[in-house]
Amino acid sequence: MEDLAAQVKAVTGRVCDGFVAAGGRVRSPRDGDAWSGIILLEPPDGLAINDLWSRLLDAGCVLGVRDGAIWAAAHFYNSLDDADAL
């Protein structure tokens, strides 16, 4: 279980880091035991959430929209390559 948790944390951490580097914001807690495999990502200023969501869906990413943010969930079978694609 620890290996699976580490995999999910690595994948979601990579997604969050990349999203922030692109100008977005991470709404989900990431520190200590507060992290989760489910993350909420706010788009960069000037980018409408539905436009971003549509682009990600067109790219083959399976995501949702909740409360003005992209809702993403990683599982044990997701890889760092999946995180980079997102």
GUFIBA-19235 format. One line per 10 residues: number of its first residue (from 1); their letters; for each residue x, y, z negated of C-alpha. Coordinates in pm, 1 decimal. Each point is the difference from the previous one (the first is absolute). Last residue first. Layout:
NUM) a) X/Y/Z ~ ...
END
This chain:
86) ladaddlsny) -183.0/1639.2/1874.3 ~ 250.2/-185.2/214.5 ~ 267.4/44.4/-268.2 ~ -225.9/-158.3/-261.9 ~ -71.1/-293.4/230.0 ~ 374.9/-42.3/56.0 ~ 43.6/4.5/-378.7 ~ -223.1/-304.8/-4.2 ~ -358.4/-79.1/-85.0 ~ -73.4/-362.8/-96.6
76) fhaaawiagd) -10.2/71.3/-372.7 ~ -272.0/260.4/47.7 ~ 2.0/372.7/64.0 ~ -304.5/223.9/-21.0 ~ -59.9/330.7/174.0 ~ -261.2/268.1/-54.9 ~ 61.3/314.4/206.2 ~ -121.0/305.7/-186.9 ~ -296.2/237.6/-0.9 ~ -187.3/-183.5/-277.2
66) rvglvcgadl) 37.2/-338.6/164.5 ~ 105.2/-84.8/354.3 ~ 87.5/-354.3/97.3 ~ 292.6/-188.4/142.8 ~ 84.4/-279.9/241.1 ~ 298.6/117.8/202.6 ~ -10.5/-103.5/365.6 ~ 137.0/319.0/155.3 ~ -352.7/103.8/103.3 ~ -101.7/-34.4/-366.1
56) lrswldnial) 287.9/228.7/-100.6 ~ -94.7/261.2/258.8 ~ -364.3/-12.3/-105.3 ~ 92.0/42.0/-367.4 ~ 224.0/295.9/75.8 ~ -274.0/171.7/199.1 ~ -257.2/-81.2/-270.5 ~ 222.7/149.6/-270.6 ~ 51.1/324.1/187.2 ~ 364.3/103.0/34.1
46) gdppelliig) 63.6/366.4/-84.3 ~ 163.8/-70.5/-332.7 ~ 159.4/-345.4/-7.8 ~ -235.9/-290.7/-56.6 ~ -94.4/-121.4/-348.3 ~ 96.2/-360.5/-78.2 ~ -190.2/-220.1/-244.3 ~ 172.4/-323.2/-98.4 ~ -106.2/-353.0/-89.0 ~ 284.5/-236.5/-87.2
36) swadgdrpsr) 6.1/173.3/-335.9 ~ 236.5/207.6/-211.2 ~ -85.5/95.8/-360.1 ~ 246.7/-245.8/-159.8 ~ 288.0/242.0/33.6 ~ -59.0/284.2/242.7 ~ -188.7/-15.4/330.0 ~ -333.3/169.6/-74.5 ~ -218.5/39.5/309.7 ~ -50.8/337.5/170.5
26) vrggaavfgd) 297.6/-24.8/232.3 ~ 50.9/314.0/206.8 ~ 77.7/50.0/367.0 ~ 280.3/195.2/164.2 ~ 156.6/-276.8/209.9 ~ 258.6/-70.6/-272.7 ~ -292.2/-40.6/-243.5 ~ -155.7/-265.1/223.8 ~ 330.1/-177.8/43.6 ~ 62.3/-18.1/-374.1
16) cvrgtvakvq) -356.8/-116.0/-66.0 ~ 15.9/-273.3/263.7 ~ 339.1/-120.2/-127.1 ~ -129.8/-5.2/-357.9 ~ -304.6/-196.0/113.4 ~ 222.0/-262.8/160.0 ~ 248.2/-20.5/-287.6 ~ -279.4/-17.2/-259.2 ~ -175.1/-277.5/191.9 ~ 323.2/-199.1/25.1
6) aaldem) 87.2/56.2/-368.3 ~ -348.0/-116.6/-101.3 ~ 43.4/-314.4/207.8 ~ 339.5/-72.2/-154.5 ~ -141.8/51.3/-350.3 ~ -285.5/-238.2/75.0
END
